[in-house]
Amino acid sequence: MAWKWFNRKKNSFNRNLKAVREAGGGVSLPVQDTRAAIEELSKVVKNDPEAVEIYLALGSLYRSQGEIERAIQIRNSLIVRPGLDREFKARAWFELGRDFRRAGFLDRAQKAFDEARSLGHPANCILDETARLAAERGDYEKAAESYGQLDLPLPQAHYLVRLASDHFAEGNTSQANRALRHAIRAYPGAVEAWLEQIVQAYKAGNAGKVADILEDALQSVQPELRFVLFEGLLHAADKAEKAKQSAFGEETEWSRVCKDEPLTKALLPVIEKQEPDVLLLYYGATFLLRIDDIEEARAWLEKALVMQSDFWLARLELFELSRSDQTLTPFYKEQLTFFIDRARRVRRFYCRSCGLKRDQLFFNCPRCRSWHSIAFRTDISE
């Protein structure tokens, strides 16, 4: 009777329950809606302890609110229930694994997923959770293999790149390069794989190879993601400078990197071959500024503004370049320096899916878990 009564509840609650059942990660209900749903479900479960579907949904709601202990208690109460249908027991084990993963108990999560598999829970659901679990444990090879079996080439390529990074750190260069090639075969638009190849060529001091890889990468990655290649290379150059300052003459992994001048001279012709693009012009100017070619950098920035007049970073750089031509009081110079420094710290990247703003590159949005959703804020109001 309780289940029939529950089905007569208002439509808004039904939508909440449906959303909970379909939640696969990253997306959660508004707090007030979730709390209301939890209260309604709790009443129904109290009136009808046999309502297994409601029990499972209630546990998922608790998990979505971070109340992992209560979610785990609900799963365990179902698992030990005598005579529980095999399908429901498998689902309870599966959800328990998700609870454990959310709580950081990764070994327990794996055991729970194994139990769910043995009871016949759908293989693809188990494989997806296994892939996530492997990624969280740092087993990038297994994560990539699992995503490959799921026919999800983008995350497969991403974790192959993570695997390659580990191999490079351990000095296993041949294995690392093999993993990168595998990543690009799996997903030719894997911007992180191309970037890793570029950074490794940069570390080796081979400016020509950096340019060759960049040219191939620009043809393969999505146009809206090409800026990631340049931003990542600049980040590597900054790391190299910091490493040099703190190395005190000792050899480091950054000791043989490309010099700025040959690197810039190799990159600019590659950029000039591309269709006009405001971000490519901006990054070309940035590399020119690294070698103090002020006039040429100014010309590239002005071209960027012709394409997009409200591109705030190009305006900021041009304003900075013109400061030396102005006669300013010491107070005004101090205030101007303060505001320019603050402007440079504006978070330049955002997620096209959820709007999250970040000041560092990301390949998987930390908030909504969208892949390759990063964008550059050319308009500061974005």
N, C-alpha and C positions, 0 to 999 in steps of 0.2 A: 504494500500500500504506500509506503514511504516513497518508493521510486516513482509511482504514478503521481503522487502529490508533487514531487520535485519537478516532474516534467511540466507541471502546470504553472511553474514560477514564471516571472516576467522575462521578456526576450533579452533584456540586457544581461541578466545572469547567464542565460544559455550561451550568449556570445562569449562571456568570460570563461565558461567551462570549455567551450570549443577551442578557445585560444590557448588554454592551459594544455589541452590534449595535444595540440599541434606544435607547441613550443619546442623548438629544436636547439635553441641556444642563442643568447644575446638579446632576444626580444622579450620584454616583460610587460605586464599590464600596469596601468597607473596604480599607485599605491592605494588610493581610496577605493578603486574598483576591486582590487585584489582582496583588501580587507573585508569588503562587503561580501564577496564571494566566499571567503573562508568562513565567515560567520554563518552564512546560509548552509554551506556544506556541513559544518560542524553540527548544526541543528538536525539535519537529515540523518547524518551518521549516528547521532545519539539516539534517534528514534528507530533506526533500522541498521543494526550492526552488520547485517548481511549484504548491505549495498556496496559490493566490492568496487564497482566503477567509481562510486563517489569517494571511497577511501583512496583510490589511486589518484583521483583528481585533487583531493584535499592535500595529499602529500606533495604533489607538484606545485600547488599554490604555496605551501610552506617553504618549499625549496626556492621558489621565485622571490620570496621575501627574505631569504637568508636564514630562515629558521630550520637549519639542517637537522638538528637533533630531533625535532618533532617529525620531520619528514621521514627520518630513518626509523623512528619508533613505529610509524604507521606501516612502513614496508615490512618491518620485522613481524608486526602483529598479523599481517596477512600471510607471510611465509610459513609461520608456525600453525596457522589455522587448520584444523583437521578437515580433510575432505575437500580442500580447495581445488577447484578445477585447474588442470595442468597449465592451461593457457594463462589464467590469471596469476598463477604462481610464477610463471616465466616473466610476465610483465612486472610483477613485484620485484623480482631479482634484478631485472633490467633497470627499473627506476631506482632501486637501491644502489646499483652501480653508479648511476648518474649523481645520486646524492653524495656518495663517497668521493667521486671525482670533484664535485663542487667543493667539498670540504677539504680536499687535498690529501685524502687517504687513498693514494693511487694503487697500492697493492691490494687493498680491500676492494677497490673498484674493479680491478681486473678479475678477482675471484668471483665477484657478483656477476659480471658479464659472462664468465665461463659457465656459471650455473644457469644463467638465462639461455645461453646457447644450448646447453645439454637438455633443456626442457623444450626446445624447439622455437625459441623466439626468432623472428625474422632475421636472416643472416646479414642483410644490408644494414639494418639498424645496429646490430652488434659491431659490424665492421666499421661503421662511422664512428661509434664511440671508442672503439679500439684505436682508430687513427688519432682521434683527439687525445686519448690517454697516452699514446706513445709520444706524441708531440710534447705533451706536458712533462713527460718523464725524460725528455731529451733523447729519446730513441728515434732520431730523424729518419733513419733507414727504414724502420718498420712503419713509421707514419707515412712516408712516401709510398711504400709498397701497398699499404692499405688504401690510400687515396687512389692509387693506380687501379686497384681491383674494383674500386667504386666508380671508375671512369670519370674521375675529377682531376683533370690534368693540371689545373692551376695550382691547387694546394699540393699536388704531387711534386710539381716543379719547385715550389717554394721550399719544401722540406728537403729536397735534394740539394738545394743551395745551402741550407743550414748544415746538411751533412758535409758538403764540400768545405764549408768554413771550418768545421771541426777538423777535417783532414789537413787543411792548410796549417792550422794551429799546431797540429802534431807533426808537421813536416812531411806528410804523405801527399806530395804534390801530384803524383800520377793518379792516385785514387780521387783526389779532389777535382782534378780536371775532367776525369771520367764522369764524375757525378754532375758537373756543370754541363757537359755535353748531353748527358742523359736528360737533364732538366730542360734544355732547349729543344731537344727532340720531342719531349713530352708536351711542351707548351712553348712554341716559338716566341710568343709574346711575353715570356717571363722576364720582366724588366730587372728583377733582382738577380737573375742568372747572368744577364748581359753586364750588369753593373759589377758583379763580382769578378767577371773576366777582365773588365776594364781596370778595376782596382789592382788586380794581380799584375797586369802588364805595367801599370803605373809603379807599383812597388819594385818591379824588375828594372825600372829605368828605361823602358822601351817606348818612347813617345810615338814612334811610327806604328807600333802594334796597338797602342791605345787608340789611335786615330782609325786604324783599320777595323777594330772591333766596334768602335763607336758608329762607324758608317753602316756596318751590318745591323747593329742594334736599332738604329734610327729607322731602318726599313722594316723591322720586325715588330717593334712594340707599338702599342696604340698611340696615336699622335698626342692624346691628352696626358700620356705618361712619360713622354720623352724628356721632360725637365728633370725627372728623377735621375737619369744618367748623369747629368751635369751637376746636380746638387750632390749626388753621392761622390762624384769625383772631387768636388771642392771640399767636401767633408774629409775625404781621405788626405787631401793636401794639407788641410788644417791639422789633422792628426800627426802628419809627418813633421810639420813645423814644431809642434809641441814636443814630440818625441826627440827631435834634434836638440831642443833647448834643455831637456832634462837628462839627456844621455851622457853628457860630459865626455864626449869623444868616444864612447863605447859603441860597438856595433849593435844595431837593433834591426828589427824587420823592416824599418822605414829608412834605413841608411842609404839604400841605392835608388831611391825614388827619382822620377824624372825631374829635371830642372824646369822651372816655370817657363823660361823663354822658349826652349825647344818644344815643350808641351803645347804652349799657346800657338806657336807657329804651325804645329801639326793639326791642331783642332779647328782653327778658323776656316781653312779650306773645306773641311767636312761640313761645317755649319752653313757656309755660303752655297753649298750644293743643294741645300734643302729649300723647300718652298718657304717664302717669308713667314716668320713666326715670331710673335712678340717675345716669348720666353727664350727662344734660341738667341735672339738678338741681345737680350739682357745678359744671358750667361756668357755670350761671346765678349760683351763689354766687361764683365766681371773678370774674365781671364786676362783681358788686356790691361785692366787696372793692376793686376798682380805683377805685371812687368813694367808698370809706370808709363804705358803708352797712353797718355791722357787724352790727346787729341783724337786718336782713333777710337778710344772707348767712348768719348763724348759723341762721336758720329754714330756709333752703334746704338747708344741710348736714345739719341734723337730720332733715329729710324724706328725704334720701339714705340716712341710716343706718337709718331705719325700713324702707326698702326692702331694704337690704343692710347688715346690722349689721357685717360684717367689711370694709367698704370702707375701706381703710387711709388713703387720701388725705383723705377727709372727716373721719375721726377726727383725723388730723394737723392739719388746718386748725382744727378746733374746739379742739384742745388748744392750738394757738398763740394763738387768740383768748382763751383763758381764762388765759393766763400773766400778764397784767397784773393779774388778780384775786388772784394768789397772792403770799404773802410768802416769798421765797426768798433764800438766802445768795448772795453774789456768786459763790462757787465753783460752787454748784449751778446758777446761771443760766448760767455759762460752759459747763458741761458739757452742760446741756440745749440750749443754742444749737448746740453742736457736733453733737449727735446729730440734732437737727431738720434742720440743714443737710445732713447726710449722708443723712437719710431722703428729703429732697427730690430728691436726685440718683439715687435708685433708677430704673433703667430701666423706664419705665411702659408701654412697648409691646412686643408680641411677635408672632411669626408663628404663626398657627394651624396652619400646615402642618408647619413644622420646629422651632418653639420658639425661634427666634432672638430675643434681647432687644435692644431699641434704645431710645435716649432721644430719638430724633427720628422724625418721621413718615416712612413709606415707602409707596409704591404697588406696588412690585415687590420682593419679598423679595431682599435682597442675597445670601442664601445659597442658597435653593432655587428662586428665580425665580418663585414663586407670585404671581399678581396679586391685589391687594386682600385679602390674607390678614392684614393688620394687625389687632391686637386690643388693648384696653386692659386692663392688669392691675389689675382692681378687687380681686382677691384677691392679696396680695403673695406668696403661695406659688405662684402660677401660673408 
